[in-house]
Amino acid sequence: MAATLVYLRRKKFAVPAISFCAHSHSPANYTSLKTLSSDVFLLENILWALKRGHSISSHLLYQLKPSTYAQIIYEFRHDLHIRQKFIDCVATNCPNFKHSSLSLSAAIHALVISKRVSDAQALMLRMIRRSGACRAEIIGSILETYEKCGSNSSVFDLLIRTFVQARKFREAVEVLYMLRLKNVFVSINACNSLLGGLGRIGWVDLAREVYDKIVRGRMDLNAYTLNIMVNVFCKESKIGKANDFLVEMEKRGIFPDIVTYNILINAYCREGDVEKGRELMMLMQAKGLEPSLLTYNSLIAGLCRNGCYEKAKSVVSEMMQNKVCPDTATYNKLLLECSRKNNHVEAECIFREMFRHGVIPDLVSYSSMIGIFSRIGDLDRMIVYDKQMQSNGLLPDKVIYTILIRGFCRHGAISDAMKVRDEMVKLGCQMDVVTYNTILSGLCKGKMLSEADTLFNEMVERGVFPDFCTYTTLIDGYCKAGNVDKAVNLFGSMLQRNLKPDVITYNTLIDGFCKAGEMERAMELREDMILKAIQPNYITYGSLVNGFCERGYVSEAFRLWDEMIGKDIEPNMVICNSLIKGYCRHGDPGKAFDFLKKVKSRGLVPDSFTYNTLIHGFMKEENVDMTFELVNQMEKESISPDLFTYNAILDQFCRLGRMQEAKSVYRKMIEKSIDPDRATYTSLINGYVSQENLKEAFNFHDEMLKRGFMPDDKF
C-alpha cells in the first residue's frame, strides 16, 4: 500500500482553481459573468447550488459534461456528504448520463471512500463493459483521478474483484500485471479472489502463473492463499505438488486448517486412494482438528466409488458416533452405489433410514430409487416413489422424467411412457435430445416405426437437434424391420447434418445389409468406415462373417476371420458359432469340429449353441457315434443338453426310421426333466406314421394333446 501511495503522490495533479466573488453569488449575478466560458459558468452554478443545499435545476443537469462532473467531485474531496449528494442527484435525474472513463473513475473513488462499495462496484462494472474502453484506459483514468479524489488503495482491490465477478479472468490477470508495472500493489485478498476464480473454472495453469509471478514473493500470504493453491494442484491431480506446497507454506508460518485437509482428503478419495484420505483424517485429528461433514462425505464417496459399500456404511456409523449428522448428500452417495448395483433391498433400507434421522430426500435421492426400479422392471415400485416424491412437494425434473420414460420403454409399456412424456410437456419441462432418444428407442424396439417417425419430426420442429444416437436408434429400428433403404436414407441425412457416425452406427447398418443378404453393400460400407479412420471391431466382423455363412460363402467368411486375427481383434464365441454353422450347412461338420478344436486352443469356451449346431450337422450326415460323443463332451464341460439338443437327435432318428433310438432319446429327455415341445411330438408322430405304426403314432398324439400342443393336420 505504501508503494502505491508513493507512486500516486509523485504525480502532479493540477486542479483548476475556481474563484468565487466576495459578494452574494445569486444566479442573477452570474448573468454578468460573460467573460467566463459556458463550462465554467455551469460549474459555478452547480457548485453554488450544492454549497447552499439547493436542488440543481434539470436545465443545468442536462448541460453537464463528464469533465465538469469530475471537477465537481474533485472540488468536494473533503466533503463526503455533498459529493455523495451530487452523485445520487445525477444518477436519479440523468440515468442516461454519458460518462467518460475519468468521470466514472472519480465517482468510483468517491463511493469507495464513503464505503458504498456495492455502488462503486456497479459503476466499475459499467466502466469495464463500456465499448471501446481498454484495460490501459481504465487503469490510467483510475490512477489520474486517485489523488484528486483523496482515494485509497482499496479501489484497486475492487477493480480486480470486479473483473473476477464479471468472469473476465484473463482481463483481471492483465490488469494485475499492468498495476504491478506501475508499482501499484493490490491486497492479498484481491489476489486470492483472482486465484480462487481461476481455480473454480479450471484455469489451473494461469492460476499457477499468477501465483509464481505475483503472489509467491509477498510476505502477507494467508490460509486462504494456501487453500486456494492446494485446491488448484489437486484439480490438476498433482497431489504430490500440493503436499510440497504445504511444506513450503508451513516453513513460512502458514499452517493447514480443516479446509486444507478436506481439500486433500477429497482429492485422494477422488483418485481412489481412500486409505491415504483416512490417514490424513487421523493426522488432522492428532493436530486437534475435528473432521467435518465434508471430511466424512469425501471418504464415503471414495469408498462407494471403489465398491466398498459396507466400509462406507461403517463411516456413516462412525460420524454419527462423533456427533456429526449425515446430510442428504451423505445418503445420496450410498443410494447411488445401491443404484449402480441394482440393490433395491439395501436402497430401500437406506431410504427409510434417512427419514428416521430426519434427513429429507431430494431429487437426487428419488432419482436413484426410481432408477433402480426402472432398471429391474418393477414399474409399480417405480411409480410409488414417483408419487411419494411429488406428494413431498418435489416436482420431477428432466432427469427423473427421462428415467421414468426409459423404465416404461425398456419393459414395453410405451403407452405409459407417452403419458409421462405428455405430463412432462404440460408442466413446461422441456424435452431434450436424451428424452427424445429414450422414447425413440422404446418405439423402435416395439416396432412402432411410424410413431417413431412422427416423434422424430416433432423433435426437429421443436428445435431439438437430433444427435448421432438419434439416427443410430432409428437406423437400427429400420434395419431390424428389414427396411434397409429407409435406414440408408437416415444415414445420408445424418451425414448432411455433419453428424459423424461412429462404429456403432456403421455396425448397425452393416448388420442390416447382412441380414438382408446385401453383402456387397455391407462390404462397401466397411471400406467407407475404414477410409474415415473408424476401425471395424469384433461386432463388425461378426455381422459380416454371419452374413457370408448364412449365404454359403464360408471361404469368404474365413478370409474375414483371418483378417480379424491378423489385426489382433479377439473373436468371441458368437463369431465362432457362425463359422461352425457355416461349415455344417455346407455339409462339412468334420471341418466344423476341427475348427472347434482351434477355437478352444484360443481359450474360447463353446456353449450349448456350438454343440447343438455340430450335433445337428453330424446327425444330418447320419454320424450317430460322433453325435453321442458330442453329447458326452457337453456333459463333461458342464453344458447340459437342452431341448434343442434332444430334438435334433430325435428328429434325425425319426427321419431315418430308427424309432427305437428315437423313443430312447424321448425317455432320456423325460428322465432329465426336459419337457418335450410340439416339435418333439411332431417328429415322433411323423416317424411312426412313416413306419405305419399308427398305434404308437396315436399314443404320442394323445399325449401331445394332454400337454396342450396342437398337432399338424398332415399325418
C-alpha positions in Angstrom: 0.0 0.0 0.0 2.9 2.4 0.9 4.4 1.8 -2.6 1.0 2.6 -4.1 0.8 5.9 -2.3 4.4 6.8 -3.2 3.7 6.3 -6.9 0.5 8.2 -6.8 1.9 11.2 -4.9 4.7 11.6 -7.4 2.2 12.6 -10.0 1.3 16.3 -10.1 -2.4 16.7 -10.4 -3.4 20.2 -11.3 -7.0 21.1 -10.2 -8.2 24.2 -12.0 -8.7 27.0 -9.4 -12.3 28.2 -9.1 -12.7 31.8 -8.0 -15.7 32.9 -6.0 -16.8 36.6 -5.8 -16.9 38.1 -2.4 -20.5 39.5 -2.9 -23.6 37.3 -3.0 -23.5 34.6 -5.6 -27.1 34.6 -6.7 -28.0 33.2 -10.1 -28.9 36.7 -11.3 -25.4 37.9 -10.7 -24.0 35.2 -12.9 -25.6 36.7 -16.0 -23.0 39.5 -15.9 -20.1 37.0 -15.9 -19.9 37.0 -19.7 -16.2 36.5 -19.7 -16.4 33.0 -18.2 -16.7 30.1 -20.6 -20.0 28.2 -20.6 -18.3 25.2 -18.9 -17.0 27.4 -16.0 -20.4 29.2 -15.8 -22.1 25.8 -15.5 -19.6 24.6 -12.9 -20.1 27.8 -10.8 -23.9 27.4 -10.8 -23.8 23.8 -9.7 -21.2 24.5 -7.0 -23.2 27.3 -5.7 -26.4 25.2 -5.5 -24.6 22.3 -3.8 -22.9 24.5 -1.2 -26.1 26.1 -0.2 -28.1 22.9 -0.1 -30.3 23.9 -3.1 -31.5 21.5 -5.7 -29.8 21.5 -9.1 -32.1 22.5 -11.9 -32.7 20.0 -14.6 -31.6 22.6 -17.1 -28.2 22.6 -15.6 -28.0 18.8 -15.3 -28.8 18.3 -18.9 -25.8 20.6 -19.8 -23.5 18.6 -17.6 -20.4 17.2 -19.2 -18.1 14.4 -17.9 -15.3 16.8 -17.3 -17.5 19.1 -15.2 -18.9 16.1 -13.3 -15.3 15.0 -12.4 -14.4 18.6 -11.5 -17.3 18.9 -9.0 -16.2 15.6 -7.3 -12.6 17.0 -7.0 -13.9 20.2 -5.6 -15.7 18.4 -2.7 -13.0 15.9 -2.0 -13.2 16.9 1.7 -17.0 17.0 1.9 -18.2 13.4 1.5 -21.8 14.3 2.1 -22.1 16.9 -0.7 -20.1 14.7 -3.0 -22.5 11.8 -2.5 -25.5 14.0 -2.8 -24.2 15.2 -6.2 -23.5 11.6 -7.5 -27.0 10.5 -6.4 -28.7 13.5 -7.9 -27.1 12.9 -11.3 -27.9 9.1 -11.1 -31.5 9.8 -10.3 -32.3 12.7 -12.7 -29.9 11.8 -15.5 -29.9 8.0 -15.6 -28.5 8.0 -19.2 -25.7 10.5 -18.5 -22.8 9.6 -20.8 -19.8 9.2 -18.5 -16.2 9.2 -19.6 -13.6 6.9 -18.0 -12.4 9.9 -15.9 -15.9 10.8 -14.6 -16.7 7.2 -13.8 -13.3 6.8 -12.0 -14.0 10.0 -10.0 -17.4 8.7 -8.9 -15.9 5.3 -8.0 -13.3 6.8 -5.8 -15.9 8.9 -4.1 -18.1 6.0 -3.4 -15.3 3.8 -2.2 -14.2 6.5 0.3 -17.8 6.7 1.5 -17.8 2.9 1.9 -20.6 2.5 -0.7 -18.7 -0.5 -2.1 -21.6 -2.1 -3.9 -22.5 1.2 -5.7 -18.8 1.7 -6.6 -18.6 -1.8 -8.0 -21.8 -1.2 -10.1 -20.0 1.8 -11.7 -16.8 -0.2 -12.0 -18.7 -2.9 -13.9 -20.2 -0.3 -16.1 -16.8 1.1 -16.9 -15.4 -2.4 -17.7 -18.3 -3.1 -20.0 -18.1 0.2 -21.9 -17.5 -0.4 -25.5 -14.0 0.7 -26.6 -12.7 1.0 -23.0 -9.4 -0.9 -22.9 -7.7 -2.1 -19.7 -4.9 0.6 -20.1 -7.5 3.4 -20.3 -9.4 2.1 -17.2 -6.2 1.9 -15.2 -5.0 5.3 -16.5 -8.2 7.0 -15.5 -8.3 5.5 -12.0 -4.7 6.5 -11.4 -5.2 10.0 -12.8 -8.2 10.7 -10.6 -6.8 8.9 -7.5 -5.2 11.8 -5.6 -7.7 14.4 -6.9 -10.4 12.4 -5.2 -8.5 11.7 -2.0 -8.9 8.0 -2.6 -7.3 4.9 -1.1 -5.8 1.7 -2.4 -8.9 -0.4 -1.8 -10.1 0.9 -5.1 -7.5 -1.3 -6.9 -8.7 -4.3 -4.9 -12.3 -3.5 -6.1 -11.0 -3.3 -9.7 -9.6 -6.8 -9.6 -12.6 -8.3 -7.8 -15.0 -6.7 -10.3 -13.2 -8.3 -13.2 -13.3 -11.6 -11.3 -17.1 -11.3 -10.6 -17.7 -10.4 -14.2 -15.9 -13.6 -15.1 -13.3 -11.7 -17.1 -10.4 -13.6 -15.7 -7.8 -13.1 -18.4 -8.5 -9.3 -18.3 -8.1 -9.4 -14.5 -4.7 -11.0 -14.8 -3.7 -8.4 -17.4 -4.8 -5.6 -15.1 -2.9 -7.1 -12.2 0.3 -7.3 -14.3 -0.2 -3.7 -15.5 -0.7 -2.4 -12.0 2.5 -4.1 -10.9 4.4 -2.4 -13.7 3.2 0.9 -12.4 4.3 -0.1 -8.9 0.8 -0.4 -7.6 0.1 -3.5 -5.5 -3.3 -4.9 -4.5 -4.0 -6.6 -1.2 -3.5 -10.4 -0.8 -7.3 -10.7 -0.5 -7.7 -9.4 -4.1 -5.0 -11.8 -5.2 -6.9 -14.6 -3.5 -10.1 -13.6 -5.2 -8.4 -13.9 -8.6 -6.6 -17.2 -7.8 -9.8 -18.7 -6.5 -11.8 -17.6 -9.6 -9.2 -19.1 -11.9 -9.2 -22.3 -9.9 -13.0 -22.6 -9.9 -13.2 -22.5 -13.7 -10.3 -24.9 -14.1 -7.6 -22.5 -15.5 -5.0 -24.0 -13.2 -2.0 -23.2 -15.4 -2.9 -19.5 -15.3 -3.5 -19.6 -11.6 -0.1 -21.1 -11.0 1.5 -18.5 -13.3 -0.2 -15.6 -11.3 1.0 -17.2 -8.1 4.6 -17.6 -9.2 4.8 -14.1 -10.8 2.8 -12.0 -8.4 1.9 -13.8 -5.2 4.8 -16.1 -4.1 7.2 -13.3 -3.2 4.7 -11.5 -0.9 5.0 -11.5 2.9 1.3 -11.4 3.7 0.2 -14.8 2.3 -2.6 -16.4 4.5 -4.5 -19.6 4.9 -6.9 -18.6 2.1 -3.9 -18.4 -0.3 -2.8 -21.8 0.9 -6.2 -23.5 0.4 -6.7 -21.9 -3.0 -3.4 -23.2 -4.3 -3.8 -26.6 -2.7 -7.1 -26.8 -4.5 -5.5 -25.7 -7.8 -2.9 -28.5 -7.6 -5.5 -31.1 -6.6 -7.7 -30.1 -9.6 -4.7 -31.0 -11.8 -4.4 -34.3 -9.9 -1.0 -33.2 -8.7 -1.4 -34.1 -5.1 2.3 -34.5 -4.7 2.8 -30.9 -5.7 0.0 -29.9 -3.3 1.9 -31.6 -0.4 5.2 -29.9 -1.5 3.4 -26.5 -1.4 2.0 -27.4 2.0 5.6 -27.9 3.3 6.7 -24.7 1.7 3.9 -22.7 3.4 4.5 -24.3 6.8 8.1 -23.0 6.6 6.6 -19.5 6.1 4.4 -20.0 9.2 1.1 -20.7 7.4 -0.4 -23.9 8.6 -3.2 -26.1 7.1 -6.7 -25.8 8.6 -9.8 -28.0 8.3 -10.4 -26.6 4.8 -6.9 -27.6 3.6 -7.3 -31.2 5.0 -10.8 -31.5 3.4 -9.4 -30.5 0.0 -6.6 -33.1 0.2 -8.8 -35.8 1.6 -11.3 -35.2 -1.2 -8.6 -35.3 -3.8 -7.1 -38.6 -2.5 -10.6 -40.2 -2.4 -11.4 -38.9 -5.9 -8.2 -40.6 -7.1 -9.2 -43.8 -5.4 -6.6 -43.7 -2.6 -9.1 -43.8 0.2 -6.6 -45.2 2.7 -4.4 -42.1 2.2 -7.5 -40.0 2.8 -8.2 -41.9 6.0 -4.6 -41.4 7.1 -4.9 -37.6 6.6 -8.1 -37.6 8.7 -6.2 -39.2 11.5 -3.4 -36.7 11.2 -5.8 -33.8 11.4 -7.4 -35.3 14.5 -3.9 -35.7 16.0 -3.5 -31.9 15.4 -6.7 -31.1 17.2 -8.8 -30.6 14.1 -12.1 -32.5 14.2 -13.4 -34.0 10.9 -16.4 -32.2 9.5 -19.4 -33.4 7.5 -17.4 -32.7 4.3 -14.5 -34.8 5.5 -16.8 -37.8 6.1 -18.7 -37.3 2.9 -15.4 -37.4 0.9 -14.4 -40.7 2.5 -17.9 -42.2 1.9 -17.9 -41.1 -1.8 -14.4 -42.6 -2.3 -15.3 -45.9 -0.7 -18.5 -46.1 -2.7 -16.6 -45.4 -5.9 -14.2 -48.2 -5.0 -17.1 -50.6 -4.5 -16.5 -50.8 -0.7 -20.1 -50.2 0.3 -20.0 -51.8 3.7 -17.0 -49.7 4.7 -18.8 -46.6 3.5 -21.7 -47.6 5.8 -19.3 -48.0 8.7 -18.0 -44.5 8.1 -21.6 -43.2 8.4 -21.9 -45.0 11.8 -18.5 -43.5 12.9 -19.6 -40.0 12.0 -22.8 -40.3 14.0 -20.8 -41.6 17.0 -18.7 -38.5 16.7 -21.9 -36.3 16.7 -21.6 -35.4 13.0 -25.0 -35.8 11.5 -25.2 -37.2 8.0 -27.0 -35.0 5.4 -28.8 -35.7 2.2 -25.5 -35.7 0.3 -24.2 -38.5 2.6 -27.2 -40.8 2.0 -27.2 -39.9 -1.7 -23.7 -41.4 -2.1 -24.9 -44.6 -0.5 -28.1 -44.7 -2.7 -26.1 -44.0 -5.8 -23.9 -47.1 -5.1 -27.0 -49.2 -4.4 -28.4 -47.9 -7.7 -25.2 -48.9 -9.6 -25.6 -52.4 -8.3 -29.4 -52.5 -8.6 -29.6 -53.4 -4.9 -33.1 -52.4 -4.4 -33.5 -54.1 -0.9 -30.5 -52.2 0.5 -31.5 -48.9 -1.2 -35.0 -49.1 0.5 -33.3 -49.7 3.9 -31.1 -46.6 3.4 -34.1 -44.5 2.2 -36.1 -45.4 5.3 -33.0 -44.6 7.5 -32.9 -41.1 6.0 -36.4 -40.4 7.3 -35.6 -41.9 10.7 -32.8 -39.5 11.1 -34.8 -36.5 9.9 -32.9 -36.2 6.6 -35.1 -35.1 3.8 -34.6 -36.8 0.4 -34.1 -34.6 -2.6 -34.4 -35.1 -6.3 -31.1 -37.0 -6.5 -32.3 -39.4 -3.8 -35.5 -40.1 -5.6 -33.8 -40.4 -9.0 -31.6 -43.2 -7.5 -34.7 -45.0 -6.2 -36.8 -44.6 -9.3 -33.8 -45.5 -11.4 -33.2 -48.9 -9.6 -36.8 -50.0 -10.0 -36.9 -48.7 -13.6 -33.9 -50.9 -14.5 -35.1 -54.1 -12.7 -38.5 -53.8 -14.2 -40.6 -53.2 -11.0 -42.7 -50.5 -12.6 -45.2 -50.5 -9.7 -42.4 -49.5 -7.1 -41.0 -47.0 -9.6 -44.4 -45.3 -9.7 -44.8 -45.5 -5.9 -41.5 -43.5 -5.4 -42.5 -41.0 -8.2 -45.8 -40.3 -6.4 -44.1 -40.1 -3.0 -41.7 -37.6 -4.4 -44.5 -35.4 -5.8 -46.5 -35.6 -2.6 -43.5 -34.3 -0.7 -43.5 -31.2 -2.9 -40.8 -32.2 -5.3 -41.6 -31.9 -9.0 -39.8 -34.3 -11.3 -37.0 -32.7 -13.4 -35.8 -33.6 -16.8 -33.6 -36.4 -15.5 -36.4 -38.1 -13.5 -38.9 -37.8 -16.3 -36.3 -39.5 -18.6 -35.7 -42.3 -16.1 -39.5 -42.9 -15.8 -39.8 -42.9 -19.6 -36.8 -45.3 -20.0 -38.3 -47.7 -17.4 -41.6 -47.9 -19.3 -40.0 -48.1 -22.7 -37.5 -50.8 -21.6 -40.3 -53.1 -20.5 -42.6 -52.4 -23.4 -45.1 -50.1 -21.7 -44.9 -47.5 -24.5 -48.4 -46.0 -23.8 -47.4 -45.3 -20.2 -44.1 -43.7 -21.4 -46.1 -41.4 -23.7 -48.3 -40.4 -20.8 -45.3 -39.4 -18.8 -44.0 -37.5 -21.8 -47.3 -35.6 -22.1 -47.2 -34.7 -18.4 -43.7 -33.5 -18.8 -44.6 -31.2 -21.7 -47.8 -30.0 -19.9 -45.7 -28.9 -16.8 -43.4 -27.0 -19.0 -40.4 -29.3 -18.6 -38.6 -29.1 -21.9 -37.7 -32.4 -23.5 -34.1 -32.6 -24.6 -32.4 -34.9 -27.1 -31.8 -37.6 -24.4 -35.5 -37.8 -23.6 -36.5 -38.0 -27.2 -33.8 -40.7 -27.8 -35.2 -42.7 -24.9 -38.7 -42.7 -26.4 -37.5 -43.3 -29.9 -35.6 -46.4 -28.6 -38.7 -47.7 -27.0 -40.8 -47.2 -30.1 -38.2 -48.8 -32.4 -37.8 -51.8 -30.1 -41.7 -52.1 -30.1 -41.5 -52.0 -34.0 -43.7 -48.8 -33.8 -41.7 -47.2 -36.6 -44.5 -44.9 -37.9 -44.8 -43.4 -34.4 -41.0 -43.1 -34.2 -41.0 -41.1 -37.5 -43.7 -38.8 -36.1 -41.8 -38.2 -32.9 -38.6 -37.6 -34.9 -40.4 -34.9 -37.0 -41.8 -33.3 -33.8 -38.3 -33.2 -32.3 -36.9 -31.3 -35.3 -39.9 -28.9 -35.4 -39.3 -28.0 -31.7 -35.7 -27.1 -32.4 -34.2 -30.2 -30.6 -31.3 -31.2 -32.8 -31.0 -35.0 -33.4 -27.6 -36.4 -32.5 -25.8 -39.5 -33.7 -27.6 -41.5 -31.1 -31.0 -40.5 -32.5 -30.0 -41.5 -36.0 -28.4 -44.8 -34.9 -31.5 -45.7 -32.9 -33.7 -45.1 -36.0 -31.3 -46.9 -38.3 -31.3 -49.9 -36.0 -35.1 -49.9 -35.9 -35.5 -49.8 -39.7 -32.7 -52.4 -40.2 -34.4 -54.8 -37.8 -37.7 -54.3 -39.6 -36.0 -55.2 -42.9 -36.3 -51.7 -44.3 -32.7 -51.1 -45.2 -33.4 -48.4 -47.8 -35.0 -46.2 -45.2 -32.0 -46.9 -42.9 -29.7 -45.8 -45.7 -31.7 -42.6 -46.2 -31.4 -41.8 -42.5 -27.6 -42.4 -42.7 -27.4 -39.9 -45.6 -29.4 -37.4 -43.6 -27.1 -37.9 -40.7 -24.1 -37.1 -42.9 -25.8 -34.0 -44.3 -26.2 -32.6 -40.8 -22.5 -33.0 -40.2 -23.0 -35.7 -37.6 -20.2 -38.1 -37.7 -21.3 -41.7 -37.4 -19.3 -43.9 -35.1 -18.5 -47.6 -35.1 -21.9 -48.4 -33.5 -23.8 -46.6 -36.4 -21.7 -48.4 -39.0 -22.1 -51.8 -37.3 -25.9 -51.3 -37.1 -26.2 -50.5 -40.9 -23.7 -53.3 -41.9 -25.7 -55.8 -39.8 -28.9 -54.6 -41.6 -27.3 -55.2 -45.0 -26.0 -58.6 -43.9 -29.4 -59.7 -42.7 -31.0 -58.5 -45.9 -28.4 -60.5 -47.9 -26.8 -57.4 -49.4 -23.2 -58.5 -48.7 -21.7 -56.3 -51.4 -23.2 -53.1 -49.9 -22.2 -54.3 -46.4 -18.5 -54.7 -47.6 -18.7 -51.3 -49.3 -19.8 -49.7 -46.0 -17.0 -51.4 -44.2 -14.5 -49.9 -46.6 -16.1 -46.5 -46.1 -15.7 -46.7 -42.3 -12.0 -47.6 -42.7 -11.5 -44.6 -45.1 -13.0 -42.4 -42.3 -10.5 -43.8 -39.8 -13.2 -45.8 -37.9 -11.7 -49.2 -37.4 -14.0 -52.3 -37.6 -14.3 -54.2 -34.3 -15.4 -57.7 -33.4 -19.0 -56.8 -33.9 -18.4 -55.6 -37.4 -16.6 -58.8 -38.3 -19.3 -60.9 -36.5 -22.1 -59.4 -38.7 -20.1 -59.9 -41.9 -19.0 -63.4 -41.0 -22.5 -64.5 -40.1 -23.8 -62.8 -43.3 -21.4 -64.7 -45.6 -22.0 -68.0 -43.7 -25.8 -67.7 -44.0 -25.4 -67.5 -47.7 -23.0 -70.3 -48.0 -19.8 -68.3 -48.7 -17.8 -70.0 -46.0 -14.4 -69.3 -47.7 -15.2 -65.5 -47.7 -16.2 -65.7 -44.1 -12.9 -67.4 -43.2 -11.0 -64.7 -45.2 -12.5 -62.2 -42.8 -11.7 -64.4 -39.8 -8.0 -64.4 -40.9 -8.1 -60.7 -41.4 -9.6 -60.1 -37.9 -7.0 -62.4 -36.2 -4.2 -60.6 -38.2 -5.4 -57.3 -36.7 -5.3 -58.7 -33.2 -9.0 -58.3 -32.8 -10.1 -61.0 -30.4 -13.1 -63.0 -31.7 -16.0 -64.1 -29.4 -17.9 -67.3 -29.4 -20.8 -65.8 -31.5 -18.4 -65.4 -34.5 -17.0 -68.9 -34.0 -20.6 -70.3 -33.9 -21.4 -68.6 -37.2 -18.4 -70.3 -38.8 -19.3 -73.7 -37.3 -22.8 -73.3 -38.5 -21.5 -72.3 -42.0 -19.4 -75.5 -42.2 -22.3 -77.6 -41.0 -24.8 -76.1 -43.5 -22.2 -76.7 -46.2 -22.2 -80.4 -45.3 -18.7 -80.3 -43.6 -19.4 -81.0 -39.9 -15.9 -82.6 -39.7 -14.2 -79.3 -40.6 -16.5 -77.6 -38.1 -15.4 -79.9 -35.4 -11.7 -79.3 -36.3 -12.3 -75.6 -36.2 -13.8 -76.0 -32.7 -10.5 -77.5 -31.5 -8.7 -74.4 -32.7 -11.3 -72.2 -31.0 -10.7 -74.0 -27.7 -6.9 -73.5 -28.1 -7.5 -69.7 -28.1 -9.2 -70.0 -24.7 -12.8 -69.6 -26.0 -15.4 -71.7 -24.3 -18.1 -73.3 -26.5 -21.7 -73.1 -25.5 -24.9 -75.1 -26.0 -25.4 -73.4 -29.4 -22.0 -74.6 -30.5 -22.7 -78.2 -29.7 -26.3 -78.2 -30.9 -25.1 -76.9 -34.3 -22.5 -79.7 -34.5 -24.9 -82.3 -33.3 -27.4 -81.2 -36.0 -24.7 -81.3 -38.6 -23.4 -84.8 -37.7 -27.0 -86.2 -37.4 -27.7 -85.0 -41.0 -24.6 -87.0 -42.0 -26.0 -90.0 -40.1 -22.9 -90.0 -37.9 -24.6 -91.2 -34.7 -21.3 -92.1 -33.0 -20.0 -88.6 -33.3 -23.3 -87.2 -32.2 -23.2 -89.1 -28.9 -19.5 -88.2 -28.5 -20.5 -84.6 -28.7 -23.3 -85.1 -26.1 -20.8 -86.7 -23.8 -18.4 -83.8 -24.4 -21.1 -81.3 -23.5 -21.8 -83.0 -20.2 -18.0 -83.2 -19.4 -17.9 -79.4 -19.9 -20.9 -78.9 -17.6 -23.1 -77.9 -20.5 -26.4 -79.6 -20.1 -28.1 -80.9 -23.3 -31.2 -78.8 -23.8 -34.5 -79.3 -25.7 -32.9 -78.3 -28.9 -30.1 -80.9 -28.5 -32.6 -83.7 -27.9 -34.9 -82.6 -30.6 -32.1 -82.5 -33.2 -31.1 -86.1 -32.4 -34.6 -87.4 -32.0 -35.8 -85.8 -35.3 -32.9 -87.3 -37.3 -33.6 -90.8 -35.9 -37.2 -90.4 -36.8 -36.3 -89.4 -40.4 -34.0 -92.5 -40.6 -36.8 -94.7 -39.4 -34.8 -95.7 -36.3 -37.8 -95.3 -33.9 -36.4 -97.4 -31.1 -33.4 -95.0 -30.7 -35.8 -92.1 -31.1 -38.0 -93.4 -28.3 -34.9 -93.9 -26.1 -33.9 -90.2 -26.7 -37.5 -89.3 -25.7 -37.3 -91.2 -22.5 -33.9 -89.7 -21.6 -35.5 -86.2 -22.1 -38.2 -87.1 -19.6 -35.6 -88.5 -17.1 -33.6 -85.2 -17.4 -36.8 -83.3 -16.7 -36.7 -81.6 -20.1 -40.3 -81.2 -21.2 -41.0 -82.2 -24.9 -42.5 -79.5 -27.1 -44.6 -79.5 -30.2 -41.6 -80.2 -32.4 -40.7 -83.3 -30.4 -44.2 -84.9 -30.7 -44.4 -83.9 -34.4 -41.1 -85.8 -35.2 -42.3 -88.9 -33.3 -45.7 -89.0 -34.8 -44.4 -88.5 -38.3 -41.7 -91.1 -37.7 -44.3 -93.8 -36.5 -46.7 -92.9 -39.3 -43.9 -93.4 -41.9 -43.4 -96.8 -40.3 -47.2 -97.4 -40.5 -47.2 -97.9 -36.7 -50.4 -95.9 -36.2 -50.9 -97.2 -32.6 -47.7 -95.6 -31.4 -48.5 -92.5 -33.5 -51.9 -92.1 -31.8 -50.4 -92.7 -28.4 -48.0 -89.8 -28.8 -50.8 -87.8 -30.5 -52.9 -88.2 -27.3 -50.0 -87.3 -25.0 -49.3 -84.2 -27.2 -52.9 -83.1 -26.7 -52.7 -83.7 -22.9 -49.7 -81.4 -22.8 -51.7 -78.7 -24.7 -50.0 -78.8 -28.1 -52.0 -78.9 -31.3 -50.7 -81.4 -33.9 -50.1 -80.9 -37.6 -53.0 -82.0 -39.8 -50.6 -83.6 -42.3 -50.4 -87.1 -40.8 
